Structures are given as C-alpha cells and as structure tokens.
Amino acid sequence: MREIVARQLKDVSTRDAFCFSVRCAECGGVWMSRIAAFSKAGTTPASEGKRIVFGALYQKERERARNAAIRQAMESFNCCPICGRLVCNRCFLICEDLDMCVRCAVRLNEHGAPVLPPLAEAVK
C-alpha cells in the first residue's frame, strides 16, 4: 500500500514549504498533506557554500515531509483489491465478504458502507 500511495503522491511544495497531494481515482477529490515549513524559509544564503548547504537541507526536509505525507495519506485512502485503484475513504466500502471501491461494488452487485460518510452527510 505504501508503494501505491508513494506513486500517486504529487509534490505541490514551494521554496518555503512542503506539501503533497493525492487524487481519488473514483470521485476525483484531492487530499492535501499537512504543510511543513522549510527551516530556512525566507533566509538568503550568505555565500555559495551556504546555498549548497541550504539546497541539501531542503532535499532532506522535503524527503522527511514526503514520508510523513505518505503516512498521512495511508489513513485517508485504500487500494481496491478488485481493480487496484487508490480511492479515498468515502469511495471505499466495507462489504460483507471483501471490502472494495464503490465502482467495483456496483459492478459486482455488492453492498456495503463507506469507511467515511459522503461529504453531504458528514456536514449535517
């Protein structure tokens, strides 16, 4: 599952902060990770050496933020065992025999409840 989420993760980071997103293959909804600020955001390197150090630090912090985003996304997405798509918890059903995405459940005439209620119901 970790590898599937990692492949779907899109980097939407800036120079000053790290952020990643994942799109649900069923509803198209976009999940965004928590924003993590770059420790040297707003700091101008005083020398070429510091620019290189800041660049390496940026990559290290970006990788740490990416790993955290993968862990976060794994709490909000599931991989359908039938079609293999990555879908959000609103599009993934807990069914009697095998949990699966909404599309596969409809196609296979299976019934279940979503891990999370649809947004309209969640707001009520």
Secondary structure, 3 states (H helix, E strand, C coil): CHHHHHHHCEECCCCCEECEEEECCCCCCEEECCCEECCCCCCCCCCHHHHHHHHHHHHHHHHHHHHHHHHHHHCCEEECCCCCCEEECCCEEEECCCCEEHHHHHHCCCCEEECCCCHHHHHC
